[in-house]
Amino acid sequence: MTVREHVLKSLTAGGERSGSELAREIGVSRNAVWKAVEALRKEGYRIEGGTRRGYRLLTEPDRLSEEAIRGWLTTESIGREIELHDQIDSTNRRARALAADGAPHGFAVVADSQTGGRGRRGRSFFSPRGSGIYLSLILRPDCAPDLAGMITSMTAVAAARAIEAVADTDVRIKWVNDLYLGSRKCCGILCEAGISLETGRMDYAVAGIGINVQPMDFPPELAEIATSIGNETGRSYDRNRLIAEICNQAERVWGQLETGEFLAESRSRSNVIGHRVTVMEGEKQYTATALDLDDRGRLAVRRGNEVILLDYGEVSLRREE
């Protein structure tokens, strides 16, 4: 971690810190601390204080920064290599290309905005500049393709934990890839896999995460179904910290991919289990009751006297009760 990253992390924790205190903590000279503070000020951080006064962080720029993200990371692999874009067509598309070219486990592609972001069933994903998080993680699982759906559930749990770590809110999961605050969606997840033709196992997976973060206005067609963390809480958030926290939480649950320990949390966060839902499988659509998640993350639904295990498809929260 650089001196600048150490100083930023200390100041974002709150309170006033003297230059000598920071210098002792980091193990550098007070002049090095001063230079780091000046560098932060040039980047748009408003930092109060100076000679013979303690430093206090007043406001932060809403700008994505590799250094700022790394300053919050506690991981060994996930998020340690970052490719940051001001604008890109799709972070998932770029991550797939990098994964096919050998990018390592944990490599992160981050963008401030997307021009071609998409969700499941080919839908476009609203990705305006300066408002959200558009993040794709390259993962290297050593497992069979039938566990691919578990990666989506694992990613949903990691993203839900990350949001709650930075905001005072309660996140629910709509099977299998949407996160909700109250009755509106704040996050969509799109996981894609590359299969090795030689081994028949997953060569890589790309976990794409799009989160509406800051207070924002949605287009009319989304206003009733979408929200942001900021809209629900009435405040803005450090997107760099949230990106890092997603990586931190993803690494914590990564080792549970084959055991499925995180599925207990998926169940407890579910906003569909126990309710009537509409199931969409391709062109087929029917009404059923959501019962539970099985040990592979599949949603069990009852349609009449038949219990069906869904490992793909989509459920709608339009309930008939």
C-alpha positions in Angstrom: 0.0 0.0 0.0 1.4 3.4 -1.0 1.8 6.4 1.4 -1.1 8.1 -0.4 -3.3 5.0 0.1 -2.4 4.7 3.8 -3.2 8.4 4.4 -6.5 8.1 2.5 -7.6 5.0 4.4 -6.8 6.7 7.7 -8.6 9.9 6.9 -11.7 8.1 5.5 -12.1 6.4 8.9 -13.1 9.8 10.3 -11.8 12.2 12.9 -8.7 14.4 12.9 -5.2 12.9 12.4 -1.9 14.9 12.9 0.9 14.6 10.4 3.2 13.2 13.0 0.6 10.6 14.0 0.1 9.5 10.4 3.9 9.4 9.9 4.5 7.1 12.9 1.6 4.9 11.8 2.8 4.5 8.3 6.5 4.5 9.0 7.5 7.5 6.9 8.4 11.2 7.3 5.9 14.0 8.0 7.0 15.5 4.7 6.0 12.3 2.9 2.6 12.5 4.6 2.3 16.2 3.5 3.1 15.3 -0.1 0.4 12.5 0.0 -2.2 15.0 1.4 -1.3 17.5 -1.3 -1.7 14.8 -4.0 -5.1 13.9 -2.6 -6.1 17.5 -2.7 -5.2 17.8 -6.3 -7.4 14.8 -7.0 -10.4 16.7 -5.5 -10.4 15.5 -1.9 -11.2 18.4 0.4 -8.8 18.0 3.4 -8.8 20.5 6.2 -5.6 21.2 8.2 -2.0 21.7 7.7 1.1 22.9 9.6 0.6 22.4 13.4 -3.0 21.3 12.7 -4.5 17.8 12.3 -5.8 16.7 9.0 -9.5 16.0 8.5 -11.2 14.7 5.4 -14.2 16.9 4.6 -15.5 15.6 1.2 -14.4 13.1 -1.4 -14.6 13.3 -5.2 -17.0 10.9 -6.8 -14.4 9.6 -9.1 -13.3 6.0 -9.5 -9.6 5.4 -8.8 -7.5 2.2 -8.7 -5.6 3.5 -5.8 -8.7 4.3 -3.8 -10.2 0.9 -4.5 -6.9 -0.8 -3.4 -6.9 1.3 -0.3 -10.0 -0.6 0.9 -9.1 -4.1 -0.3 -8.3 -6.9 2.2 -8.1 -9.6 -0.4 -5.2 -11.8 -1.6 -6.4 -12.2 -5.2 -9.9 -10.8 -6.0 -9.6 -7.2 -7.2 -5.8 -7.1 -6.9 -5.5 -6.6 -10.6 -7.8 -3.9 -12.0 -8.6 -2.5 -15.4 -10.4 0.7 -15.0 -12.4 2.4 -17.8 -14.1 5.8 -17.9 -16.6 4.3 -20.4 -16.9 0.9 -22.0 -19.4 -1.0 -24.0 -19.7 -3.8 -21.4 -17.4 -4.8 -18.6 -18.5 -8.5 -19.0 -17.6 -8.5 -22.7 -14.1 -7.1 -21.9 -13.7 -9.5 -19.0 -14.6 -12.5 -21.2 -11.9 -11.5 -23.7 -9.3 -11.0 -21.0 -10.3 -14.4 -19.4 -9.9 -16.2 -22.7 -6.5 -14.6 -23.1 -5.4 -15.9 -19.7 -6.1 -13.2 -17.2 -5.8 -14.5 -13.7 -8.4 -15.4 -11.1 -9.7 -12.2 -9.4 -8.9 -9.8 -12.2 -11.5 -7.0 -12.1 -12.8 -4.8 -14.9 -14.5 -1.6 -13.7 -16.2 1.2 -15.6 -17.7 4.5 -14.7 -20.3 4.0 -17.4 -21.4 1.4 -20.0 -22.8 1.9 -23.5 -23.9 -1.7 -24.0 -24.5 -3.1 -20.5 -27.0 -5.9 -20.5 -28.8 -8.2 -18.1 -30.4 -11.6 -18.5 -32.6 -12.4 -21.5 -30.6 -9.8 -23.5 -32.1 -6.8 -21.7 -30.1 -3.5 -21.6 -28.8 -2.4 -18.2 -29.2 1.3 -17.3 -25.5 2.4 -16.8 -25.2 6.2 -16.5 -21.9 7.9 -15.7 -21.0 8.8 -12.1 -24.0 7.0 -10.5 -23.4 3.3 -10.2 -20.9 0.5 -10.1 -20.2 -1.6 -13.2 -17.9 -4.4 -12.2 -16.9 -7.8 -13.7 -14.8 -10.3 -11.9 -12.8 -13.0 -13.6 -13.1 -16.2 -11.6 -11.2 -19.5 -12.1 -13.3 -22.3 -10.5 -12.2 -25.9 -10.6 -15.6 -27.4 -11.0 -18.1 -28.9 -13.4 -20.4 -26.7 -15.5 -23.5 -27.8 -13.5 -22.2 -25.6 -10.7 -22.2 -22.5 -12.8 -25.5 -21.4 -11.3 -23.9 -21.5 -7.8 -21.5 -18.7 -8.9 -24.5 -16.4 -9.5 -25.9 -17.1 -6.0 -22.5 -16.7 -4.4 -22.0 -13.3 -6.2 -25.5 -12.2 -5.0 -24.6 -12.9 -1.4 -21.3 -11.1 -1.7 -22.9 -8.0 -3.3 -25.7 -8.0 -0.7 -23.1 -8.1 2.2 -21.0 -5.4 0.6 -24.0 -3.0 0.3 -25.0 -3.5 3.9 -21.4 -3.0 5.0 -21.4 0.6 3.6 -25.1 1.5 3.9 -27.7 1.2 6.6 -30.1 -0.8 4.6 -31.6 -4.3 4.2 -30.8 -6.2 1.0 -33.0 -9.0 -0.4 -32.3 -11.4 -3.2 -34.7 -12.2 -6.0 -33.7 -15.6 -7.4 -31.3 -15.8 -8.9 -29.6 -12.6 -9.9 -31.3 -9.4 -8.7 -30.9 -7.5 -5.4 -33.8 -5.5 -4.0 -34.2 -2.6 -1.5 -37.8 -2.8 -0.5 -39.9 -3.4 -3.6 -37.4 -2.1 -6.1 -34.3 -3.5 -7.8 -31.0 -1.9 -7.0 -28.6 -4.5 -8.5 -28.4 -6.9 -11.4 -25.9 -9.8 -11.7 -25.0 -11.5 -14.9 -22.6 -14.5 -14.7 -21.2 -16.2 -17.8 -18.9 -19.2 -18.1 -16.3 -20.5 -20.5 -16.1 -24.3 -20.7 -12.9 -26.2 -21.6 -13.6 -28.6 -24.5 -10.7 -30.8 -23.3 -11.8 -31.3 -19.7 -15.5 -30.5 -19.8 -14.9 -28.2 -16.8 -15.3 -24.5 -16.4 -12.2 -22.7 -17.7 -13.4 -19.4 -16.3 -16.5 -17.6 -15.1 -17.2 -13.9 -15.4 -19.4 -12.4 -12.6 -20.8 -9.1 -13.8 -22.3 -6.8 -11.1 -24.2 -3.6 -11.8 -25.4 -1.5 -8.7 -27.3 1.7 -8.7 -25.4 3.6 -6.0 -25.9 7.4 -5.9 -29.2 9.3 -5.7 -30.4 9.3 -9.3 -33.4 9.8 -11.6 -34.5 6.8 -13.6 -36.2 6.9 -17.0 -40.0 6.5 -16.9 -40.0 2.9 -17.9 -37.8 2.1 -14.8 -39.0 4.6 -12.2 -41.5 2.2 -10.7 -39.3 -0.9 -10.6 -35.7 0.4 -10.0 -34.0 2.3 -7.2 -30.6 3.1 -5.9 -28.9 2.9 -2.5 -28.8 6.7 -2.4 -32.5 7.0 -3.3 -33.4 4.7 -0.4 -31.1 6.2 2.2 -30.9 9.9 1.1 -27.2 10.1 0.9 -24.2 9.5 -1.4 -21.6 6.8 -1.1 -17.9 6.2 -1.9 -18.1 3.9 -5.0 -14.5 3.0 -4.6 -15.1 1.6 -1.2 -18.1 -0.3 -2.3 -16.2 -1.9 -5.2 -13.5 -3.0 -2.8 -16.0 -4.4 -0.4 -17.6 -6.5 -3.1 -14.2 -7.9 -3.8 -13.6 -8.5 -0.1 -16.9 -10.3 0.4 -16.5 -12.3 -2.9 -13.2 -13.7 -1.6 -14.7 -14.7 1.7 -17.4 -16.8 0.0 -15.3 -18.1 -2.9 -14.0 -21.0 -0.8 -17.6 -22.1 -0.2 -18.5 -22.6 -3.9 -18.5 -26.4 -3.8 -19.8 -26.7 -0.2 -22.6 -24.2 -0.8 -22.4 -22.8 2.8 -23.6 -19.4 1.4 -26.9 -20.9 0.3 -28.3 -20.6 3.9 -27.8 -16.8 3.5 -29.4 -16.9 0.0 -32.5 -18.5 1.6 -32.7 -16.1 4.5 -32.4 -13.1 2.1 -34.9 -14.4 -0.5 -37.9 -12.3 -1.3 -39.6 -15.0 -3.3 -39.6 -18.2 -1.1 -43.1 -18.8 0.2 -44.8 -16.6 -2.4 -46.7 -17.1 -5.7 -44.5 -16.1 -8.6 -44.5 -16.1 -12.4 -41.9 -18.4 -13.9 -40.5 -17.6 -17.3 -38.5 -20.3 -19.1 -37.8 -19.1 -22.7 -41.2 -18.6 -24.3 -42.9 -20.7 -21.6 -44.6 -18.9 -18.7 -46.5 -20.2 -15.7 -47.6 -19.4 -12.2 -46.1 -21.4 -9.2 -45.3 -21.2 -5.6 -41.6 -20.8 -4.7 -40.7 -23.3 -2.0 -36.9 -23.3 -1.3 -33.4 -23.4 -2.7 -31.8 -26.8 -3.1 -28.1 -27.6 -2.3 -27.1 -26.4 -5.8 -28.9 -23.1 -5.7 -31.8 -24.2 -7.8 -35.2 -22.8 -7.0 -37.9 -25.4 -6.1 -41.4 -24.3 -7.2 -44.7 -26.1 -6.9 -47.0 -26.0 -10.0 -50.2 -27.9 -9.1 -49.0 -31.2 -7.7 -45.6 -31.1 -9.4 -42.4 -29.8 -7.8 -40.0 -28.4 -10.4 -36.3 -27.5 -9.8 -35.3 -24.4 -11.8 -31.6 -24.0 -12.7 -32.3 -21.4 -15.3 -35.1 -19.1 -16.2 -36.5 -16.1 -14.4 -39.2 -15.5 -11.7 -41.3 -12.4 -11.5 -42.4 -10.8 -8.3 -45.9 -10.2 -9.7 -47.7 -12.2 -7.1 -51.3 -13.4 -7.1 -51.9 -13.1 -3.4 
